[in-house]
């Protein structure tokens, strides 16, 4: 018998037909499985009677194989606990080299992540239970590439009242996060030139390139992106609520000019609303999409409000793009996983999502205030009206990074975000994320940051 599956305790897949006889074949198959790590230390093996029945051999053959491997140290046998895989000490020659890792930082103030420790596990579990209890059986089958209608309907209401987005359910496509949405749009644009904010996130530029697009810089100043410098681009990616990484909010005049540019050229505005819910000085600025739903693709995500691990995002599309994007989604991964969609829909419909966002807004505002209290007002701190990061002007990024490493502090730099990072005439700064540290370590992280800035 070449292969067998054991029905006792664990499923055991072995290849025993070696041409050396059944006992020797069984010994060799077990020995190889243990050496390869397919049978891990502590795994309890089937009793000899059950193993013999599965294999179609005598119990004596199975017992002899076990006894031999016990004698060799591969197995252990104790009365009452059965036969288990022994903890082997690997030979030095066979042990793989230990990977080289940089020393883990004491404090992480890099931007881009929320406080995942604040994930509303209780509310999510309740929503998940209700969603599963009421889900139709077809929810577990292949579904609409645009996403579950329950979530698209819930998002339609939420985005309309909370972000000012005109979002009929039929124009929403659920994605596995912002990156997939940007990739799908780039494919649909079929090699077009996409203007992207300068400075901006390098990873997003690479996403556009790898999906066939051509990237050109879209300069940003104190009032946001400059529409007059977008040139012949077919689309532009912007972060109008809280520009990343400078933190500026797109000025109303620039909003109007950007929409006029898109209408005049038949171009597309791709709005990345990555942390639009978190505004601290007044009501959150409404989404740009509400001004021109026919020219703007709105991209949102649960990554900053709930956590990146959920892999849930959404796109609100102009009517003429819905079918093309849905087809691209179909041929990318068919559809985003269903159960998380149903749970998020339940969370939104019960207003537990709103309550969680409000609680997060208060928590992050306290963290921002702590940062400002510790650093003072003369540090050149910018972009603090919203979001989960701030930009701190420094004259020498390299020196600041060296001091940060000495303090065990991980931090971002403005220089990493320019389209041409080596340019010497660019402003320099530290991009400080205050969403990641745990509450108890945050004051210490701020002390380390102050030491870095003090030089």
NORLIN-V671053 format. One record per residue. NEAR is the number of other ideal C-beta (glycine too) atoms within 10 Angstrom. Layout:
NEAR
NEAR
This chain:
13
8
10
17
9
17
12
15
13
12
9
21
12
23
14
21
12
15
6
12
10
19
18
16
21
25
23
16
20
23
17
14
19
20
13
8
10
13
21
10
12
10
16
13
23
20
17
20
12
16
25
19
16
18
21
9
18
13
14
11
20
24
17
17
27
21
15
17
22
14
9
12
11
19
22
16
14
8
5
4
9
14
21
16
20
17
10
12
8
10
7
6
5
7
9
6
5
6
5
5
6
7
7
8
17
13
22
17
27
17
22
19
16
23
19
13
10
18
16
19
8
9
18
21
11
16
22
17
12
16
23
14
8
11
17
7
6
9
16
11
8
10
18
15
20
26
25
23
15
22
28
23
16
23
23
20
13
23
24
15
10
17
21
17
26
18
26
14
17
12
21
26
26
28
29
19
19
22
17
23
27
25
21
25
26
25
19
19
21
11
12
17
18
27
26
27
27
20
25
25
20
14
9
21
20
11
21
23
13
10
19
13
25
15
21
17
17
24
14
23
11
8
14
23
30
16
22
11
14
23
12
9
21
17
23
24
29
26
29
26
26
26
24
25
29
22
19
22
20
23
15
12
11
21
22
13
17
29
18
13
18
20
13
8
15
8
20
23
28
23
25
27
26
22
23
28
20
24
18
16
8
8
6
20
20
16
24
25
27
16
17
19
20
13
21
26
26
28
25
30
24
20
22
24
21
24
19
16
11
20
17
24
22
29
28
29
28
18
11
8
19
18
12
16
23
19
14
20
26
14
11
15
12
11
21
24
14
21
14
22
26
22
25
27
24
26
27
21
17
15
10
17
24
15
13
18
17
11
12
21
17
10
16
22
16
14
19
21
12
15
22
14
10
14
18
10
8
6
18
15
21
16
21
19
18
26
29
23
24
25
26
22
13
21
10
11
18
11
13
22
19
12
17
22
15
11
19
14
25
19
25
20
18
21
19
13
23
16
18
9
13
7
9
5
5
17
15
16
26
28
25
24
22
23
23
21
19
12
12
7
14
19
12
13
27
21
14
22
25
15
14
23
18
7
9
